[in-house]
Structure formats: C-alpha cells, structure tokens
Amino acid sequence: MSARAEAWPAPAKLNLLLHVVGRRADGYHLLQTAFQLVDLCDRLWIEPTR
C-alpha cells in the first residue's frame, strides 16, 4: 500500500469579540464570542511518517 500526502483546508475566521466571562469547575473558561467566517483558508498538508 502506498502512502500519500493529503491536503486539508483550515478555514479562517475573524474574531469580533472574545470575552472570558468565568471559569467552569473543571478549569475550562466560559467564553462570550462573536466571529465572522471569511472566504480565506490555509491548507494543511498531512503525510504519513515511516
């Protein structure tokens, strides 16, 4: 079986608001956020190692 590289898009977003409003009991933060998706993306190349 031959291995090959694959390209996956990593879509961009524009954060309009990001506010930490608290902390959960498990240590994660509670967030208030607003964002807009934009028509841009990076491309991640993934290939197997030996």
N, C-alpha and C positions, 0 to 999 in steps of 0.2 A: 504494500500500500504506500503510495507516495503522499507526502505531506506538502501542503501548500499554504502560502500566506493568505489571509483573508483581511479585507478592509471593512471596518465598521464605522458608521457616522457617529460623531459626538456632537449633537445639536447644541447651539449656543442659546443663551437667554440673557436678557438684560434685567438685572435686579433693580426694581424701582424703590423697594422698601424691604429692609431686613431688620427686624427689631426683636431682641431677646426679651421675652415677657415673663420668664420664670424658669424654674427647674423642676423636672419630674423626680420622683422618689428614686428612680434607677440612675440618676445622674445626667440624663439627657436634658437638653434645653428645650423649652417651649418657645416657638418662634411665631412671629407675625410676619408674613411676607407677601409681596406682590411682585410679579415679574411678567415680562413680555417676551414671548418667543420671537426670535428673529430668523431671517432666512440665511443663516450662515452656519457652517459646521466645520469642525476639524475632522480628519479621517484617522482612525486608529488602525494601525496595521498589526495584526496578530499572526505569529507563526510559531509552530512547534519547535522546541529545542531537541537536541539529540537525546 
